[in-house]
Amino acid sequence: MATEAARVVIIDDEPMVLQSLRSFLTLETDYDIETFDSPTAALEAAKSNPVDLVMTDYLMPGMNGIELLLAMKKFIPTRHACC
């Protein structure tokens, strides 16, 4: 039975960082990689598309990484019970 690739979302306001991370993860993994240079665009996408992992820059204009992760948590259901 084939399993669906994990969806990884990367958010950074630096295009070079996004391209580097996307390239590395695409070459080294089977993950479905999606990048965003805007925290608000990433949040909009998370509302309708399930996300397995979020990687974000801390210092971005308009919203820092912690604020983004707290907002993302509202749209990402918990898949596993935690201890």
C-alpha positions as CSV (number, residue, x, y, z in Angstrom):
1,M,0.0,0.0,0.0
2,A,1.5,3.4,-1.0
3,T,1.5,6.1,1.5
4,E,1.2,9.8,0.8
5,A,4.3,11.9,1.0
6,A,4.6,14.1,4.1
7,R,3.8,17.8,3.2
8,V,6.5,20.2,4.4
9,V,5.8,23.9,4.4
10,I,8.8,26.3,4.6
11,I,8.3,30.0,5.2
12,D,11.1,32.6,4.9
13,D,11.3,36.1,3.5
14,E,14.6,35.3,1.8
15,P,14.1,33.7,-1.6
16,M,17.7,32.2,-1.6
17,V,17.0,30.4,1.7
18,L,13.7,29.0,0.3
19,Q,15.4,27.8,-2.8
20,S,18.3,26.2,-1.0
21,L,16.0,24.3,1.5
22,R,13.6,23.2,-1.3
23,S,16.5,21.9,-3.4
24,F,18.1,20.0,-0.6
25,L,14.9,18.4,0.6
26,T,13.7,17.6,-2.9
27,L,17.0,15.8,-3.6
28,E,17.3,14.0,-0.3
29,T,13.7,13.1,0.6
30,D,10.3,12.2,-0.9
31,Y,8.5,15.0,0.9
32,D,6.1,17.2,-0.8
33,I,7.7,20.6,-0.3
34,E,5.9,23.9,-0.5
35,T,7.6,27.3,0.1
36,F,6.1,30.7,1.0
37,D,7.8,34.1,1.3
38,S,4.8,35.4,3.2
39,P,3.5,34.2,6.5
40,T,-0.1,35.2,5.6
41,A,0.0,33.3,2.3
42,A,1.3,30.2,4.2
43,L,-1.6,30.5,6.7
44,E,-4.2,30.8,3.9
45,A,-2.8,27.6,2.3
46,A,-2.8,25.7,5.6
47,K,-6.5,26.4,6.0
48,S,-7.3,24.1,3.1
49,N,-4.3,21.8,2.8
50,P,-3.0,19.5,5.6
51,V,0.5,20.2,6.7
52,D,2.8,17.6,8.4
53,L,5.8,19.9,9.2
54,V,6.3,23.7,9.3
55,M,9.7,25.3,9.0
56,T,9.8,29.0,9.5
57,D,12.2,31.9,9.8
58,Y,12.0,33.7,13.1
59,L,12.5,37.3,11.9
60,M,10.1,38.2,9.1
61,P,8.3,41.4,8.3
62,G,4.7,41.6,9.6
63,M,4.7,38.4,11.7
64,N,7.6,36.6,13.5
65,G,8.0,32.8,13.4
66,I,6.5,32.2,16.8
67,E,3.4,34.1,15.9
68,L,3.1,32.2,12.7
69,L,3.5,28.8,14.4
70,L,0.8,29.7,16.9
71,A,-1.5,30.8,14.2
72,M,-0.7,27.7,12.1
73,K,-1.5,25.4,15.1
74,K,-5.2,26.4,14.7
75,F,-5.3,24.9,11.2
76,I,-3.2,21.8,11.7
77,P,-5.0,19.0,13.5
78,T,-2.9,16.9,16.0
79,R,-2.4,13.5,14.4
80,H,-0.7,11.8,17.3
81,A,-1.4,11.8,21.0
82,C,1.4,13.3,23.0
83,C,2.6,12.2,26.4
